[in-house]
Amino acid sequence: MSNQINIVKAVKRLFLAKERNEKIVLWGDYDADGISGTLILYEGLKNLGFENLSVSLSGRAGTHERGEKEIEKFAENGISLIVSIDFGISANEKIKAAFKKGIDFIVLDHHTPSGIIPAGIIVNYFDGRYKNKSAAGVVFELVKKLYRQAKRPKEETEIFLDLVAVSIVSDKISLTKLNKKIIIEGVKRINRGNRAGLRALAERIKIKNLTVDNFENLVSRIDFPEGIDEENNLFRLMGGGDKKEIKKLVIKIEKHYQEAQSIIKRIFEKNIKKLNASGSLPKAIFVENEFNWPQPGISGLVANELVKKFNRPVFVYSRLADKIKSSGRAPEDFNLIKALGSCPKKLFDNFGGHPRAAGFKASIENFEKIEECLKKYFQWKK
């Protein structure tokens, strides 16, 4: 079934929930893309008169570790519709658990499926005409259709372009003509002060005039919250608030960013010496994050810096008891999902993502085989 048919189903299900005054939870991932997409949908539904809305930013952990416990909480709170943002395409078992409790499920995602497509209403632009979208970009497509159904002017949805721009840059989405246009327009809107929190954050880091070139410097501040409190802070910051609250949020977020940067620098410098001294580099680089900073986004950011330096795929991994957890990044035109999919599935606990940003979790005993498989893949294919 096509994305277009499913997006029509999603629109119908949401308006039915509004008509019935059902309780809806927007279950978002905790990174900048997930938070942006969740905020777009929250504001969009509020603007259309939806009332019984709640937000949970525990998405990624919910997919793998605590999913059924989270669904238990939703059921106890009388939720009858879950909308997942930036995850869910691989959450078949969790969605089944929701159905058993009488909860319907809409998935708004952009990751490449790694197995069975779940039941429920799936809107997942990972391929075809609508590929190269962030999760927030998928949400934006849904919101445009919701507004059209409600006979609201299309122009009203343009207030969300700044958040879509944040998501494109943070999630390393391919810079198609459309995505470039969205970033340009999003930067203009932030400069005009449409999102007071983002404007205040830009000023805090001494960016008087945001441009396409320095926009990533702003986005990096909101790309990896430390925990649920920080995720909620970022949601509030991008959603706006009074000047006092925004000031407190900006100070706290920048403090966390600087602490994280010191860890990133240590990991980067430790590994860059080894890599520069190694002579010939493999087609795919693997380095260990021995500091085990609690925020998983750190490994992805280190990988991104190494990609800039060496222009080849990089996987940064941490050891967690008897498991390996790895974040990968790749230059334009490389496809990490195809690479991971080329290895035997039995080697992984799970893997997912999109072409330029992906990750996996596996047993330590399988890690060497995974490393060998990926290096072989990138020797001959992008």
C-alpha positions in Angstrom: 0.0 0.0 0.0 1.4 3.4 -1.0 2.5 6.2 1.3 -0.2 8.4 -0.3 -3.0 6.0 0.6 -1.7 5.6 4.1 -1.4 9.4 4.7 -5.0 9.7 3.7 -5.8 7.0 6.3 -3.8 8.9 8.9 -5.7 12.1 8.2 -9.1 10.3 8.6 -8.0 8.6 11.8 -6.8 11.8 13.4 -10.0 13.7 12.5 -12.1 10.8 13.8 -10.1 11.0 17.1 -10.9 14.7 17.2 -14.6 14.1 16.6 -14.7 11.5 19.4 -12.5 13.6 21.7 -10.1 10.7 22.1 -6.9 10.9 24.0 -3.9 11.1 21.6 -0.2 10.7 22.5 2.5 12.0 20.2 5.4 9.6 20.9 8.5 11.2 19.5 12.2 10.3 19.2 14.5 12.4 21.4 16.9 13.9 18.8 16.4 17.2 16.9 14.5 15.5 14.1 12.2 13.7 16.4 11.6 16.7 18.7 11.0 19.0 15.6 8.6 16.6 14.1 6.7 16.1 17.4 6.5 19.9 17.8 5.2 20.4 14.3 2.4 17.9 14.8 1.6 19.2 18.3 1.3 22.8 17.1 -0.5 21.8 13.9 -3.1 19.7 15.7 -3.6 22.4 18.3 -4.1 25.0 15.6 -6.8 22.7 14.1 -8.7 22.5 17.5 -7.4 19.2 18.8 -7.6 19.2 22.6 -6.7 15.8 24.1 -3.0 15.8 23.2 -0.1 14.7 25.2 3.6 14.3 24.3 6.2 11.7 25.2 9.8 12.1 24.0 11.0 8.6 24.9 10.6 7.2 21.4 14.0 5.5 20.6 14.3 3.9 24.0 10.7 2.9 23.7 11.3 1.1 20.5 14.0 -1.2 21.9 14.1 -1.3 25.7 11.0 0.0 27.3 8.4 -0.1 24.6 5.8 -2.2 26.2 6.1 -0.5 29.5 5.5 2.8 27.8 2.5 1.4 26.1 1.2 0.2 29.5 1.5 3.7 30.8 -0.4 5.1 27.8 -3.2 2.5 28.3 -3.4 3.4 32.0 -3.8 7.1 31.0 -6.7 6.3 28.6 -4.8 6.8 25.4 -6.6 5.4 22.4 -4.3 6.6 19.6 -0.5 6.6 19.5 1.3 8.6 16.8 5.1 7.8 16.7 7.4 10.3 15.1 10.9 9.4 13.8 10.6 5.7 14.8 8.2 2.8 14.5 8.9 1.2 11.2 10.7 -1.6 13.0 8.4 -1.7 16.0 6.0 -4.5 14.9 5.9 -6.2 18.3 5.3 -2.9 20.2 2.5 -2.0 17.8 0.9 -5.5 18.4 1.1 -4.8 22.1 -0.7 -1.5 21.6 -3.5 -3.2 19.6 -4.0 -5.8 22.3 -4.8 -2.9 24.7 -7.3 -1.3 22.2 -4.9 1.4 21.1 -4.5 2.4 17.4 -1.1 3.3 16.0 0.0 5.8 13.3 3.7 5.6 12.4 5.4 8.7 10.9 8.9 7.7 10.0 11.6 7.9 7.4 13.9 5.0 8.2 14.5 2.1 5.9 12.5 -1.0 7.1 14.8 -3.7 8.4 12.2 -6.5 8.5 8.4 -6.9 8.7 6.4 -3.7 8.0 4.2 -3.3 11.1 0.5 -3.3 11.2 -1.2 0.1 11.8 -1.2 3.2 9.6 2.3 3.5 8.3 3.5 6.8 6.7 7.1 6.2 5.9 8.8 8.0 3.1 12.1 6.1 2.9 12.0 5.4 -0.9 10.5 6.4 -4.2 9.2 9.8 -5.2 9.1 11.1 -1.6 12.4 9.9 -0.3 15.1 12.2 1.2 12.8 13.5 3.9 13.5 13.9 7.5 10.9 12.5 10.0 9.8 16.1 10.5 9.5 16.4 6.7 7.1 13.4 6.8 5.1 15.1 9.6 5.0 18.3 7.5 3.5 16.4 4.6 0.8 15.1 6.9 0.1 18.5 8.5 -0.4 20.0 5.0 -3.0 17.4 4.2 -4.7 17.9 7.6 -4.9 21.7 6.9 -6.2 21.0 3.4 -8.9 18.7 4.8 -9.9 21.4 7.3 -10.0 24.0 4.4 -7.2 26.0 6.0 -4.9 28.0 3.7 -1.7 26.1 2.6 0.3 29.2 3.6 -0.5 28.6 7.3 1.7 25.5 7.3 4.8 27.5 6.3 5.3 28.5 9.9 6.8 25.0 10.4 9.5 25.3 7.7 12.1 26.4 10.3 11.6 23.2 12.3 11.8 21.1 9.1 15.0 22.9 8.2 16.5 22.0 11.7 15.6 18.3 11.1 17.1 18.2 7.6 20.5 19.5 8.9 20.5 17.5 12.1 19.7 14.2 10.4 22.1 14.6 7.5 19.3 14.3 4.9 20.4 14.6 1.3 20.4 18.2 0.1 18.0 18.0 -2.7 16.7 21.2 -4.4 13.6 21.1 -2.2 15.5 20.5 1.0 17.9 23.4 0.2 14.9 25.6 -0.4 13.4 24.6 3.0 16.7 25.3 4.8 16.9 28.8 3.2 13.4 29.6 4.1 13.7 28.2 7.6 16.8 30.3 8.3 15.0 33.4 7.1 12.1 32.7 9.5 14.4 32.2 12.5 16.2 35.4 11.7 12.8 37.2 11.7 12.3 35.9 15.2 9.4 33.5 14.5 10.8 31.1 17.1 12.0 33.2 19.9 13.9 30.3 21.6 15.9 29.5 18.5 16.7 33.2 17.9 17.8 33.5 21.6 20.0 30.4 21.3 21.6 31.9 18.1 22.4 35.1 20.0 23.8 33.1 23.0 26.4 31.6 20.7 27.1 35.0 19.1 25.4 34.4 15.7 23.8 37.8 14.9 22.7 36.7 11.5 21.9 33.1 10.7 22.9 31.9 7.3 22.8 28.5 5.5 26.6 28.2 6.2 26.4 28.7 10.0 23.0 27.1 10.6 24.6 23.8 11.5 26.4 25.5 14.4 22.9 26.3 15.9 21.4 22.9 15.1 24.3 21.1 16.8 23.1 22.6 20.1 19.8 20.9 19.9 20.9 17.6 18.3 21.6 15.4 21.3 19.7 16.0 24.6 21.2 14.2 27.6 18.0 12.8 29.0 14.2 13.2 29.2 14.5 16.6 31.1 16.7 17.9 28.4 14.4 16.6 25.7 11.5 18.5 27.3 13.7 21.6 27.6 14.4 21.5 23.8 10.7 20.9 23.0 9.8 24.0 25.2 12.6 26.1 23.7 11.6 25.5 20.1 8.0 25.9 21.0 8.5 29.3 22.6 7.7 30.7 26.0 8.2 33.9 28.0 11.6 35.6 27.9 12.7 34.4 31.4 12.0 30.8 30.7 13.8 31.0 27.3 16.8 32.6 28.9 17.1 29.8 31.5 16.6 27.1 28.9 19.3 28.6 26.6 21.8 28.8 29.4 21.2 25.1 30.4 21.2 23.8 26.9 24.5 25.6 26.0 26.1 24.3 29.3 25.2 20.7 28.4 26.5 21.2 24.8 29.9 22.5 26.0 30.2 19.5 28.4 29.5 17.1 25.6 31.9 18.9 23.3 34.8 18.2 25.7 34.0 14.5 25.5 33.7 14.6 21.7 37.0 16.3 21.5 38.7 13.7 23.7 37.3 10.8 21.7 38.2 12.5 18.4 41.8 13.4 19.4 42.5 10.0 20.8 41.4 8.2 17.6 42.7 10.8 15.1 46.3 10.1 16.1 45.8 6.3 15.7 44.1 6.8 12.3 46.7 9.2 11.0 49.5 6.9 12.1 47.9 3.8 10.5 49.2 4.5 6.9 46.5 3.2 4.6 42.9 3.6 6.0 40.2 1.0 5.4 37.2 1.9 3.3 35.1 2.0 6.5 36.5 3.2 9.8 35.7 1.7 13.2 36.6 3.5 16.4 35.7 2.9 20.0 34.1 5.5 22.3 35.8 4.3 25.5 34.4 7.2 27.6 30.9 5.8 27.4 29.3 9.2 27.8 25.6 8.4 28.7 24.1 10.3 25.8 24.1 8.1 22.7 24.3 11.1 20.3 27.9 11.6 21.2 29.1 8.6 19.2 27.2 9.9 16.1 28.7 13.3 16.4 32.3 11.9 16.7 31.5 9.8 13.6 30.4 12.9 11.8 33.6 14.7 12.6 35.7 11.8 11.4 33.6 11.6 8.1 34.5 15.2 7.5 38.2 14.5 8.1 38.5 11.2 6.0 35.5 11.3 3.7 34.5 7.7 4.2 32.0 5.8 6.3 32.7 5.8 10.1 31.2 3.7 12.9 31.8 4.8 16.5 30.9 2.1 19.0 30.6 1.7 22.8 30.7 -1.5 24.9 27.7 -2.0 27.1 28.2 -5.2 29.2 28.2 -8.0 26.6 26.8 -5.7 23.8 28.1 -3.3 21.2 26.2 -0.2 20.3 27.4 1.7 17.2 26.5 4.9 15.5 27.5 5.3 11.8 27.8 8.3 9.6 28.7 8.5 5.9 29.5 11.1 3.2 27.0 11.9 0.5 26.3 9.0 -2.0 27.2 6.3 0.5 24.4 4.1 1.9 24.8 2.7 5.4 21.5 0.9 5.4 22.4 -1.1 2.3 25.7 -1.9 3.9 24.2 -3.1 7.1 21.5 -5.1 5.2 24.3 -6.9 3.2 25.4 -8.6 6.5 23.6 -11.7 7.9 20.7 -10.4 10.0 21.5 -13.0 12.7 24.6 -11.0 13.6 22.5 -8.0 14.9 20.1 -7.5 17.8 18.8 -4.6 15.7 19.9 -2.0 13.2 18.3 0.9 11.4 18.5 4.5 10.2 18.9 5.9 6.8 21.6 6.1 4.1 23.9 8.6 5.8 23.1 8.1 9.5 22.5 4.6 10.9 23.3 2.4 13.8 23.2 -1.1 15.2 23.3 -3.1 18.4 24.8 -6.5 18.6 26.5 -9.0 20.9 30.3 -8.5 21.4 30.9 -12.0 20.0 29.4 -10.9 16.6 31.1 -7.6 16.4 34.2 -8.7 14.6 32.1 -10.4 11.9 30.0 -7.3 11.4 33.2 -5.2 11.1 34.7 -7.5 8.6 31.4 -7.6 6.6 31.0 -3.9 6.4 34.6 -3.2 5.5 34.3 -5.8 2.6 31.1 -4.1 1.5 32.6 -0.7 1.3 35.7 -1.9 -0.6 33.7 -2.4 -3.7 30.4 -0.5 -3.3 29.2 2.9 -2.2 
